[in-house]
Amino acid sequence: MPEKLPPVKVKDPSTGKEVELQPIKVWTLAPKSRKGVKIGLFKSPESGKFFRARVPENYP
């Protein structure tokens, strides 16, 4: 069982609300020769749709 990731405040694109969710998965998206950004996969609690959002750089 993977360890639980701490919740992050993100904007749910399907409802437009600011919600605090726990990401399912987190990875770094980086083009060659440049610093990347951390992206998280989230599931909307209301619509059930999956969406990606940026998470803070200091996120584990």
N, C-alpha and C positions, 0 to 999 in steps of 0.2 A: 504494500500500500504506500503510495507516495505521501510525502509529508504535506501538511496543510500549509498553504500559502496565506499570508496575511491579507485582509481585504483592502481594496483600493477604491477611491472615489472616482467614478467614471460617468460619462453621460451616455445613457441608453439611447441609441439612435432610433429605435422603433417607437419609443414613447416620448422621447425628448426630455426625460427626467434625469436628474443627477442622483445616482444610486451608489451605494457602497457594496461592491461585489468582490467575491474571491475568484481570482483567475483560475481557469482549468489548466492552462499551460502558459509559460512565459518563455520567450526566446528573443535573441538579438537579431535585428535586421540591419545589416551593414553592407553598403556597396564597397567594392574594392578600393583601397587606399583612403577611405574616410571613416570617421567615427560613426558608429551606428546608433540606433535607438532601440529601446526595449519595448516589445509588443506583447500584449496579453490577450488570451482568448477567453471571452466571457459569454455567459448565457443569460438572456434577459429573463428576469423573474416573472414578468407579466405576459409577454408574448411567446416566450420559449425559444426565440430566435437566437442564434449565435452571432456574435460580433467581435471584432478586434478593436483594441484601443491601446494607446500608449500608456506605459506605466513609468514611474519615476526611475531615473538612472541608478539610484542607490537601492533599488528593489532587489531582494535576494534571488 
